[in-house]
């Protein structure tokens, strides 16, 4: 009986199962998490990286600009006439009158107010005259959206 008992135990020495080696698979979960976070960051940041001329278009929902100084304002009627305040200007007299009115010189902000029915080409022509005269801060003015 002694012998049978010893044989049942495996001769005193047990075989151990194979030890598990290093896992040679990449765990994709952290990688996917990082990629998704980067995707979200770039989706949020991409619209902020656009470079261009800041223009306000008619009937926009843009808020008012915060500024302490009052800008010089040019108005363009539907017929194409240009006004500085209440006085009508010819194309040749726009730059001299702006230079005379501008307190900050060519760094003065110039707002162009165009009637929504005026030809877009006329607005572009007036803006070209103003920027060609040396003024760098030229913007279009719109009314807030009433919807």
OpenMM code with the backbone's topology and positions (N, CA, C; nanometers):
from openmm import Vec3, app, unit

residues = "UNK UNK UNK UNK UNK UNK UNK UNK UNK UNK UNK UNK UNK UNK UNK UNK UNK UNK UNK UNK UNK UNK UNK UNK UNK UNK UNK UNK UNK UNK UNK UNK UNK UNK UNK UNK UNK UNK UNK UNK UNK UNK UNK UNK UNK UNK UNK UNK UNK UNK UNK UNK UNK UNK UNK UNK UNK UNK UNK UNK UNK UNK UNK UNK UNK UNK UNK UNK UNK UNK UNK UNK UNK UNK UNK UNK UNK UNK UNK UNK UNK UNK UNK UNK UNK UNK UNK UNK UNK UNK UNK UNK UNK UNK UNK UNK UNK UNK UNK UNK UNK UNK UNK UNK UNK UNK UNK UNK UNK UNK UNK UNK UNK UNK UNK UNK UNK UNK UNK UNK UNK UNK UNK UNK UNK UNK UNK UNK UNK UNK UNK UNK UNK UNK UNK UNK UNK UNK UNK UNK UNK UNK UNK UNK UNK UNK UNK".split()
positions = [
    Vec3(0.0791, -0.1168, 0.0000),
    Vec3(0.0000, 0.0000, 0.0000),
    Vec3(0.0845, 0.1248, 0.0000),
    Vec3(0.1910, 0.1155, 0.0548),
    Vec3(0.2790, 0.2287, 0.0602),
    Vec3(0.3234, 0.2706, -0.0783),
    Vec3(0.3414, 0.1702, -0.1606),
    Vec3(0.3876, 0.1980, -0.2941),
    Vec3(0.2767, 0.2624, -0.3778),
    Vec3(0.1597, 0.2176, -0.3636),
    Vec3(0.0487, 0.2726, -0.4391),
    Vec3(0.0230, 0.4171, -0.3982),
    Vec3(0.0449, 0.4401, -0.2727),
    Vec3(0.0220, 0.5743, -0.2226),
    Vec3(0.1250, 0.6706, -0.2810),
    Vec3(0.2495, 0.6282, -0.2914),
    Vec3(0.3560, 0.7104, -0.3457),
    Vec3(0.3386, 0.7331, -0.4950),
    Vec3(0.2880, 0.6352, -0.5655),
    Vec3(0.2692, 0.6475, -0.7091),
    Vec3(0.1557, 0.7434, -0.7409),
    Vec3(0.0589, 0.7503, -0.6530),
    Vec3(-0.0541, 0.8382, -0.6772),
    Vec3(-0.0116, 0.9840, -0.6661),
    Vec3(0.0905, 1.0095, -0.5862),
    Vec3(0.1363, 1.1472, -0.5709),
    Vec3(0.2290, 1.1889, -0.6836),
    Vec3(0.2644, 1.0962, -0.7669),
    Vec3(0.3496, 1.1310, -0.8782),
    Vec3(0.4955, 1.1122, -0.8469),
    Vec3(0.5249, 1.0250, -0.7579),
    Vec3(0.6631, 0.9950, -0.7286),
    Vec3(0.7306, 1.1029, -0.6471),
    Vec3(0.6606, 1.1833, -0.5774),
    Vec3(0.7199, 1.2824, -0.4924),
    Vec3(0.7515, 1.4129, -0.5650),
    Vec3(0.7571, 1.4105, -0.6934),
    Vec3(0.7873, 1.5311, -0.7695),
    Vec3(0.6702, 1.5654, -0.8609),
    Vec3(0.6172, 1.6798, -0.8488),
    Vec3(0.5043, 1.7193, -0.9334),
    Vec3(0.5533, 1.8040, -1.0487),
    Vec3(0.4897, 1.7853, -1.1559),
    Vec3(0.5220, 1.8698, -1.2718),
    Vec3(0.4428, 1.9990, -1.2625),
    Vec3(0.5106, 2.1030, -1.2765),
    Vec3(0.4415, 2.2320, -1.2747),
    Vec3(0.4029, 2.2687, -1.4184),
    Vec3(0.2943, 2.3450, -1.4290),
    Vec3(0.2541, 2.3914, -1.5618),
    Vec3(0.3560, 2.4911, -1.6154),
    Vec3(0.3544, 2.5136, -1.7433),
    Vec3(0.4491, 2.6079, -1.8031),
    Vec3(0.4265, 2.7471, -1.7458),
    Vec3(0.5315, 2.8115, -1.7142),
    Vec3(0.5205, 2.9488, -1.6661),
    Vec3(0.4814, 3.0361, -1.7846),
    Vec3(0.3961, 3.1329, -1.7584),
    Vec3(0.3550, 3.2204, -1.8669),
    Vec3(0.4647, 3.3222, -1.8927),
    Vec3(0.5005, 3.3364, -2.0187),
    Vec3(0.6050, 3.4305, -2.0569),
    Vec3(0.5464, 3.5701, -2.0743),
    Vec3(0.6265, 3.6611, -2.1246),
    Vec3(0.5833, 3.7993, -2.1476),
    Vec3(0.4764, 3.8017, -2.2567),
    Vec3(0.3805, 3.8910, -2.2387),
    Vec3(0.2749, 3.9058, -2.3395),
    Vec3(0.3310, 3.9925, -2.4514),
    Vec3(0.3304, 3.9414, -2.5696),
    Vec3(0.3869, 4.0163, -2.6807),
    Vec3(0.2791, 4.0743, -2.7722),
    Vec3(0.1666, 4.1129, -2.7153),
    Vec3(0.0593, 4.1784, -2.7885),
    Vec3(0.0480, 4.3213, -2.7378),
    Vec3(0.0126, 4.4135, -2.8260),
    Vec3(-0.0043, 4.5533, -2.7878),
    Vec3(-0.1468, 4.5723, -2.7368),
    Vec3(-0.1571, 4.6358, -2.6214),
    Vec3(-0.2889, 4.6683, -2.5680),
    Vec3(-0.3377, 4.7949, -2.6390),
    Vec3(-0.4412, 4.7827, -2.7193),
    Vec3(-0.4866, 4.8927, -2.8045),
    Vec3(-0.5745, 4.9938, -2.7320),
    Vec3(-0.6293, 4.9598, -2.6182),
    Vec3(-0.7233, 5.0491, -2.5503),
    Vec3(-0.6610, 5.1841, -2.5149),
    Vec3(-0.5444, 5.1916, -2.4510),
    Vec3(-0.4878, 5.3236, -2.4226),
    Vec3(-0.4517, 5.4009, -2.5497),
    Vec3(-0.4082, 5.3285, -2.6510),
    Vec3(-0.3744, 5.3925, -2.7781),
    Vec3(-0.4980, 5.4574, -2.8402),
    Vec3(-0.6090, 5.3882, -2.8405),
    Vec3(-0.7334, 5.4401, -2.8972),
    Vec3(-0.7824, 5.5600, -2.8160),
    Vec3(-0.7697, 5.5537, -2.6842),
    Vec3(-0.8097, 5.6660, -2.5989),
    Vec3(-0.7291, 5.7915, -2.6322),
    Vec3(-0.5996, 5.7764, -2.6491),
    Vec3(-0.5142, 5.8907, -2.6809),
    Vec3(-0.5506, 5.9476, -2.8176),
    Vec3(-0.5737, 5.8617, -2.9137),
    Vec3(-0.6086, 5.9073, -3.0486),
    Vec3(-0.7417, 5.9818, -3.0466),
    Vec3(-0.8396, 5.9330, -2.9729),
    Vec3(-0.9688, 6.0010, -2.9664),
    Vec3(-0.9570, 6.1368, -2.8977),
    Vec3(-0.8770, 6.1465, -2.7934),
    Vec3(-0.8568, 6.2756, -2.7263),
    Vec3(-0.7894, 6.3741, -2.8209),
    Vec3(-0.6883, 6.3295, -2.8952),
    Vec3(-0.6224, 6.4170, -2.9917),
    Vec3(-0.7182, 6.4608, -3.1023),
    Vec3(-0.8028, 6.3700, -3.1460),
    Vec3(-0.9016, 6.4034, -3.2479),
    Vec3(-0.9943, 6.5137, -3.1989),
    Vec3(-1.0416, 6.5029, -3.0780),
    Vec3(-1.1311, 6.6040, -3.0212),
    Vec3(-1.0587, 6.7375, -3.0075),
    Vec3(-0.9344, 6.7351, -2.9610),
    Vec3(-0.8579, 6.8590, -2.9457),
    Vec3(-0.8406, 6.9278, -3.0797),
    Vec3(-0.8048, 6.8534, -3.1838),
    Vec3(-0.7855, 6.9153, -3.3143),
    Vec3(-0.9172, 6.9616, -3.3766),
    Vec3(-1.0262, 6.8919, -3.3501),
    Vec3(-1.1555, 6.9353, -3.4020),
    Vec3(-1.1977, 7.0677, -3.3387),
    Vec3(-1.1675, 7.0856, -3.2117),
    Vec3(-1.2029, 7.2096, -3.1433),
    Vec3(-1.1079, 7.3222, -3.1849),
    Vec3(-0.9807, 7.2922, -3.2014),
    Vec3(-0.8809, 7.3956, -3.2300),
    Vec3(-0.8761, 7.4364, -3.3768),
    Vec3(-0.9176, 7.3516, -3.4690),
    Vec3(-0.9055, 7.3811, -3.6123),
    Vec3(-0.9794, 7.5084, -3.6545),
    Vec3(-1.1032, 7.5320, -3.6113),
    Vec3(-1.1685, 7.6566, -3.6535),
    Vec3(-1.0993, 7.7818, -3.6022),
    Vec3(-1.0276, 7.7718, -3.4921),
    Vec3(-0.9588, 7.8883, -3.4364),
    Vec3(-0.8301, 7.9205, -3.5104),
    Vec3(-0.7807, 7.8278, -3.5908),
    Vec3(-0.6542, 7.8483, -3.6597),
    Vec3(-0.6717, 7.9066, -3.7990),
    Vec3(-0.7939, 7.9358, -3.8412),
    Vec3(-0.8144, 7.9917, -3.9734),
    Vec3(-0.7637, 8.1346, -3.9768),
    Vec3(-0.6955, 8.1691, -4.0822),
    Vec3(-0.6386, 8.3017, -4.0968),
    Vec3(-0.7083, 8.3689, -4.2133),
    Vec3(-0.7447, 8.4914, -4.1960),
    Vec3(-0.8092, 8.5632, -4.3040),
    Vec3(-0.8475, 8.7025, -4.2587),
    Vec3(-0.9149, 8.7730, -4.3448),
    Vec3(-0.9580, 8.9083, -4.3146),
    Vec3(-1.0862, 8.9005, -4.2328),
    Vec3(-1.0875, 8.9592, -4.1145),
    Vec3(-1.2108, 8.9562, -4.0357),
    Vec3(-1.3140, 9.0530, -4.0932),
    Vec3(-1.4230, 8.9987, -4.1459),
    Vec3(-1.5286, 9.0804, -4.2032),
    Vec3(-1.6607, 9.0503, -4.1365),
    Vec3(-1.7404, 9.1529, -4.1182),
    Vec3(-1.8763, 9.1355, -4.0688),
    Vec3(-1.9703, 9.1446, -4.1876),
    Vec3(-2.0532, 9.0436, -4.2032),
    Vec3(-2.1460, 9.0421, -4.3159),
    Vec3(-2.2826, 9.0894, -4.2726),
    Vec3(-2.3662, 9.1353, -4.3656),
    Vec3(-2.4997, 9.1837, -4.3281),
    Vec3(-2.5798, 9.0781, -4.2526),
    Vec3(-2.6568, 9.1244, -4.1548),
    Vec3(-2.7436, 9.0427, -4.0703),
    Vec3(-2.6690, 8.9265, -4.0068),
    Vec3(-2.5675, 8.9585, -3.9321),
    Vec3(-2.4932, 8.8549, -3.8622),
    Vec3(-2.5308, 8.8554, -3.7153),
    Vec3(-2.4961, 8.7486, -3.6468),
    Vec3(-2.5229, 8.7377, -3.5037),
    Vec3(-2.4000, 8.7766, -3.4221),
    Vec3(-2.3038, 8.8418, -3.4865),
    Vec3(-2.1813, 8.8827, -3.4175),
    Vec3(-2.2124, 8.9911, -3.3163),
    Vec3(-2.1447, 8.9838, -3.2042),
    Vec3(-2.1626, 9.0835, -3.1000),
    Vec3(-2.0864, 9.2103, -3.1317),
    Vec3(-2.1127, 9.3160, -3.0574),
    Vec3(-2.0430, 9.4419, -3.0816),
    Vec3(-1.8970, 9.4335, -3.0398),
    Vec3(-1.8129, 9.5126, -3.1075),
    Vec3(-1.6717, 9.5187, -3.0729),
    Vec3(-1.6535, 9.6067, -2.9506),
    Vec3(-1.5686, 9.5624, -2.8595),
    Vec3(-1.5390, 9.6430, -2.7411),
    Vec3(-1.4278, 9.7409, -2.7769),
    Vec3(-1.4588, 9.8697, -2.7703),
    Vec3(-1.3593, 9.9690, -2.8045),
    Vec3(-1.3912, 10.0985, -2.7320),
    Vec3(-1.2861, 10.1669, -2.6907),
    Vec3(-1.3045, 10.2937, -2.6213),
    Vec3(-1.3149, 10.4103, -2.7183),
    Vec3(-1.2455, 10.3998, -2.8313),
    Vec3(-1.2452, 10.5087, -2.9275),
    Vec3(-1.3490, 10.4852, -3.0354),
    Vec3(-1.4036, 10.5948, -3.0853),
    Vec3(-1.5034, 10.5855, -3.1917),
    Vec3(-1.4314, 10.5815, -3.3260),
    Vec3(-1.4604, 10.4819, -3.4099),
    Vec3(-1.3921, 10.4726, -3.5392),
    Vec3(-1.4477, 10.5724, -3.6395),
    Vec3(-1.3717, 10.5954, -3.7451),
    Vec3(-1.4178, 10.6761, -3.8567),
    Vec3(-1.5091, 10.5868, -3.9412),
    Vec3(-1.6246, 10.6392, -3.9793),
    Vec3(-1.7228, 10.5575, -4.0501),
    Vec3(-1.7537, 10.6161, -4.1875),
    Vec3(-1.7391, 10.5324, -4.2888),
    Vec3(-1.7803, 10.5667, -4.4241),
    Vec3(-1.9117, 10.4958, -4.4521),
    Vec3(-2.0063, 10.5663, -4.5129),
    Vec3(-2.1346, 10.5068, -4.5480),
    Vec3(-2.1508, 10.5074, -4.6990),
    Vec3(-2.2070, 10.3984, -4.7520),
    Vec3(-2.2294, 10.3879, -4.8959),
    Vec3(-2.3783, 10.3649, -4.9183),
    Vec3(-2.4411, 10.4581, -4.9895),
    Vec3(-2.5843, 10.4456, -5.0203),
    Vec3(-2.6057, 10.3435, -5.1310),
    Vec3(-2.7322, 10.3094, -5.1523),
    Vec3(-2.7679, 10.2137, -5.2569),
    Vec3(-2.7226, 10.2628, -5.3944),
    Vec3(-2.7237, 10.3932, -5.4147),
    Vec3(-2.6833, 10.4503, -5.5436),
    Vec3(-2.5322, 10.4504, -5.5630),
    Vec3(-2.4544, 10.4218, -5.4571),
    Vec3(-2.3093, 10.4169, -5.4679),
    Vec3(-2.2400, 10.5406, -5.4138),
    Vec3(-2.3174, 10.6393, -5.3658),
    Vec3(-2.2591, 10.7608, -5.3095),
    Vec3(-2.1912, 10.7279, -5.1768),
    Vec3(-2.0742, 10.7896, -5.1530),
    Vec3(-1.9972, 10.7666, -5.0313),
    Vec3(-2.0074, 10.8895, -4.9424),
    Vec3(-2.0304, 10.8638, -4.8122),
    Vec3(-2.0442, 10.9721, -4.7155),
    Vec3(-1.9492, 10.9508, -4.5983),
    Vec3(-1.8899, 11.0603, -4.5524),
    Vec3(-1.8133, 11.0621, -4.4285),
    Vec3(-1.8932, 11.1512, -4.3347),
    Vec3(-1.9590, 11.0892, -4.2377),
    Vec3(-2.0541, 11.1634, -4.1546),
    Vec3(-2.1735, 11.2006, -4.2410),
    Vec3(-2.1994, 11.3298, -4.2539),
    Vec3(-2.3113, 11.3777, -4.3353),
    Vec3(-2.2659, 11.4318, -4.4709),
    Vec3(-2.1347, 11.4457, -4.4906),
    Vec3(-2.0853, 11.5073, -4.6144),
    Vec3(-2.0533, 11.4015, -4.7201),
    Vec3(-2.0978, 11.4297, -4.8427),
    Vec3(-2.0748, 11.3380, -4.9534),
    Vec3(-1.9323, 11.3553, -5.0050),
    Vec3(-1.8683, 11.2432, -5.0419),
    Vec3(-1.7309, 11.2447, -5.0905),
    Vec3(-1.7235, 11.1854, -5.2296),
    Vec3(-1.6314, 11.2398, -5.3085),
    Vec3(-1.6004, 11.1754, -5.4361),
    Vec3(-1.4920, 11.0712, -5.4077),
    Vec3(-1.4681, 10.9813, -5.5020),
    Vec3(-1.3673, 10.8771, -5.4819),
    Vec3(-1.2286, 10.9361, -5.4569),
    Vec3(-1.1980, 11.0489, -5.5243),
    Vec3(-1.0667, 11.1110, -5.5098),
    Vec3(-1.0477, 11.1760, -5.3727),
    Vec3(-1.1562, 11.2177, -5.3090),
    Vec3(-1.1440, 11.2898, -5.1816),
    Vec3(-1.1595, 11.1989, -5.0596),
    Vec3(-1.1786, 11.0685, -5.0800),
    Vec3(-1.1977, 10.9782, -4.9645),
    Vec3(-1.0725, 10.9734, -4.8782),
    Vec3(-0.9582, 10.9435, -4.9364),
    Vec3(-0.8337, 10.9291, -4.8590),
    Vec3(-0.7923, 11.0608, -4.7939),
    Vec3(-0.7927, 11.1761, -4.8656),
    Vec3(-0.7560, 11.3017, -4.7971),
    Vec3(-0.8473, 11.3353, -4.6796),
    Vec3(-0.9783, 11.3141, -4.6947),
    Vec3(-1.0716, 11.3437, -4.5851),
    Vec3(-1.0506, 11.2474, -4.4678),
    Vec3(-1.0241, 11.1177, -4.4978),
    Vec3(-0.9966, 11.0224, -4.3899),
    Vec3(-0.8686, 11.0597, -4.3162),
    Vec3(-0.7664, 11.0984, -4.3901),
    Vec3(-0.6393, 11.1369, -4.3284),
    Vec3(-0.6586, 11.2591, -4.2396),
    Vec3(-0.7414, 11.3517, -4.2846),
    Vec3(-0.7708, 11.4730, -4.2078),
    Vec3(-0.8506, 11.4412, -4.0821),
    Vec3(-0.9433, 11.3461, -4.0909),
    Vec3(-1.0312, 11.3116, -3.9791),
    Vec3(-0.9659, 11.2164, -3.8794),
    Vec3(-0.8794, 11.1291, -3.9271),
    Vec3(-0.8201, 11.0241, -3.8422),
    Vec3(-0.7261, 11.0852, -3.7395),
    Vec3(-0.7519, 11.0560, -3.6138),
    Vec3(-0.6681, 11.1069, -3.5050),
    Vec3(-0.5423, 11.0226, -3.4869),
    Vec3(-0.5521, 10.8913, -3.5158),
    Vec3(-0.4390, 10.7999, -3.4967),
    Vec3(-0.3588, 10.7779, -3.6238),
    Vec3(-0.3816, 10.8582, -3.7245),
    Vec3(-0.3100, 10.8410, -3.8509),
    Vec3(-0.3602, 10.7182, -3.9251),
    Vec3(-0.2677, 10.6431, -3.9844),
    Vec3(-0.3064, 10.5269, -4.0630),
    Vec3(-0.3445, 10.4071, -3.9764),
    Vec3(-0.3269, 10.4168, -3.8443),
    Vec3(-0.3681, 10.3097, -3.7529),
    Vec3(-0.5134, 10.3271, -3.7082),
    Vec3(-0.5790, 10.4314, -3.7554),
    Vec3(-0.7192, 10.4571, -3.7195),
    Vec3(-0.8082, 10.3474, -3.7773),
    Vec3(-0.9079, 10.3065, -3.6985),
    Vec3(-1.0045, 10.2073, -3.7480),
    Vec3(-1.1045, 10.2762, -3.8398),
    Vec3(-1.1291, 10.2167, -3.9551),
    Vec3(-1.2243, 10.2711, -4.0520),
    Vec3(-1.3324, 10.1666, -4.0726),
    Vec3(-1.4566, 10.2034, -4.0425),
    Vec3(-1.5702, 10.1144, -4.0633),
    Vec3(-1.6409, 10.1559, -4.1916),
    Vec3(-1.6731, 10.0578, -4.2739),
    Vec3(-1.7460, 10.0820, -4.3982),
    Vec3(-1.8866, 10.0272, -4.3804),
    Vec3(-1.9853, 10.1164, -4.3896),
    Vec3(-2.1262, 10.0768, -4.3789),
    Vec3(-2.1866, 10.0852, -4.5179),
    Vec3(-2.2259, 9.9703, -4.5693),
    Vec3(-2.2847, 9.9675, -4.7021),
    Vec3(-2.4288, 9.9209, -4.6959),
    Vec3(-2.5155, 9.9899, -4.7696),
    Vec3(-2.6550, 9.9471, -4.7803),
    Vec3(-2.6571, 9.8060, -4.8353),
    Vec3(-2.7489, 9.7226, -4.7866),
    Vec3(-2.7483, 9.5824, -4.8318),
    Vec3(-2.7851, 9.5674, -4.9782),
    Vec3(-2.8419, 9.6715, -5.0383),
    Vec3(-2.8773, 9.6649, -5.1802),
    Vec3(-2.7697, 9.7261, -5.2701),
    Vec3(-2.6629, 9.7809, -5.2111),
    Vec3(-2.5551, 9.8392, -5.2917),
    Vec3(-2.4770, 9.7258, -5.3578),
    Vec3(-2.4228, 9.7552, -5.4756),
    Vec3(-2.3448, 9.6572, -5.5501),
    Vec3(-2.2204, 9.6196, -5.4700),
    Vec3(-2.1955, 9.4899, -5.4593),
    Vec3(-2.0801, 9.4403, -5.3833),
    Vec3(-1.9496, 9.4936, -5.4406),
    Vec3(-1.9456, 9.5101, -5.5698),
    Vec3(-1.8264, 9.5634, -5.6352),
    Vec3(-1.7963, 9.7056, -5.5902),
    Vec3(-1.9005, 9.7836, -5.5662),
    Vec3(-1.8816, 9.9218, -5.5196),
    Vec3(-1.8229, 9.9228, -5.3784),
    Vec3(-1.8720, 9.8349, -5.2926),
    Vec3(-1.8178, 9.8254, -5.1564),
    Vec3(-1.6710, 9.7847, -5.1628),
    Vec3(-1.6393, 9.6875, -5.2467),
    Vec3(-1.5008, 9.6435, -5.2614),
    Vec3(-1.4140, 9.7557, -5.3165),
    Vec3(-1.4680, 9.8362, -5.4074),
    Vec3(-1.3934, 9.9476, -5.4656),
    Vec3(-1.3607, 10.0522, -5.3589),
    Vec3(-1.4566, 10.0855, -5.2748),
    Vec3(-1.4338, 10.1835, -5.1671),
    Vec3(-1.3317, 10.1301, -5.0675),
    Vec3(-1.3436, 10.0023, -5.0329),
    Vec3(-1.2465, 9.9440, -4.9405),
    Vec3(-1.1060, 9.9434, -5.0010),
    Vec3(-1.0961, 9.9216, -5.1308),
    Vec3(-0.9657, 9.9236, -5.1979),
    Vec3(-0.9066, 10.0641, -5.1968),
    Vec3(-0.9905, 10.1643, -5.2134),
    Vec3(-0.9429, 10.3029, -5.2079),
    Vec3(-0.8877, 10.3335, -5.0690),
    Vec3(-0.9605, 10.2904, -4.9658),
    Vec3(-0.9199, 10.3184, -4.8273),
    Vec3(-0.7907, 10.2448, -4.7927),
    Vec3(-0.7838, 10.1148, -4.8241),
    Vec3(-0.6617, 10.0390, -4.7919),
    Vec3(-0.5452, 10.0829, -4.8801),
    Vec3(-0.5739, 10.1221, -5.0037),
    Vec3(-0.4692, 10.1738, -5.0918),
    Vec3(-0.4137, 10.3067, -5.0430),
    Vec3(-0.4941, 10.3798, -4.9664),
    Vec3(-0.4499, 10.5064, -4.9090),
    Vec3(-0.3627, 10.4881, -4.7859),
    Vec3(-0.3462, 10.3636, -4.7389),
    Vec3(-0.2568, 10.3380, -4.6262),
    Vec3(-0.3242, 10.2953, -4.4982),
    Vec3(-0.4561, 10.2981, -4.4927),
    Vec3(-0.5272, 10.2578, -4.3711),
    Vec3(-0.5281, 10.1055, -4.3618),
    Vec3(-0.4920, 10.0532, -4.2439),
    Vec3(-0.4751, 9.9087, -4.2270),
    Vec3(-0.5930, 9.8414, -4.1585),
    Vec3(-0.6660, 9.9161, -4.0791),
    Vec3(-0.7751, 9.8569, -4.0005),
    Vec3(-0.9092, 9.8971, -4.0611),
    Vec3(-0.9510, 9.8251, -4.1632),
    Vec3(-1.0754, 9.8530, -4.2338),
    Vec3(-1.1698, 9.7355, -4.2118),
    Vec3(-1.2939, 9.7635, -4.1724),
    Vec3(-1.3912, 9.6572, -4.1460),
    Vec3(-1.5281, 9.6965, -4.1986),
    Vec3(-1.6102, 9.5972, -4.2246),
    Vec3(-1.7488, 9.6191, -4.2656),
    Vec3(-1.8382, 9.6179, -4.1429),
    Vec3(-1.9438, 9.6973, -4.1456),
    Vec3(-2.0378, 9.7051, -4.0344),
    Vec3(-2.1692, 9.6424, -4.0774),
    Vec3(-2.2306, 9.5672, -3.9860),
    Vec3(-2.3604, 9.5053, -4.0136),
    Vec3(-2.4571, 9.5354, -3.9008),
    Vec3(-2.5811, 9.5066, -3.9266),
    Vec3(-2.6846, 9.5173, -3.8237),
    Vec3(-2.7001, 9.3808, -3.7583),
    Vec3(-2.7361, 9.3766, -3.6292),
    Vec3(-2.7581, 9.2465, -3.5650),
    Vec3(-2.8740, 9.1722, -3.6289),
    Vec3(-2.8656, 9.0412, -3.6315),
    Vec3(-2.9704, 8.9577, -3.6884),
    Vec3(-3.0955, 8.9691, -3.6030),
    Vec3(-3.2081, 8.9968, -3.6657),
    Vec3(-3.3341, 9.0160, -3.5927),
    Vec3(-3.4125, 8.8870, -3.5730),
    Vec3(-3.3618, 8.7739, -3.6218),
    Vec3(-3.4345, 8.6471, -3.6128),
    Vec3(-3.4232, 8.5853, -3.4775),
] * unit.nanometer
topology = app.Topology()
chain = topology.addChain("A")
for resn in residues:
    res = topology.addResidue(resn, chain)
    for name in ("N", "CA", "C"):
        topology.addAtom(name, app.Element.getBySymbol(name[0]), res)
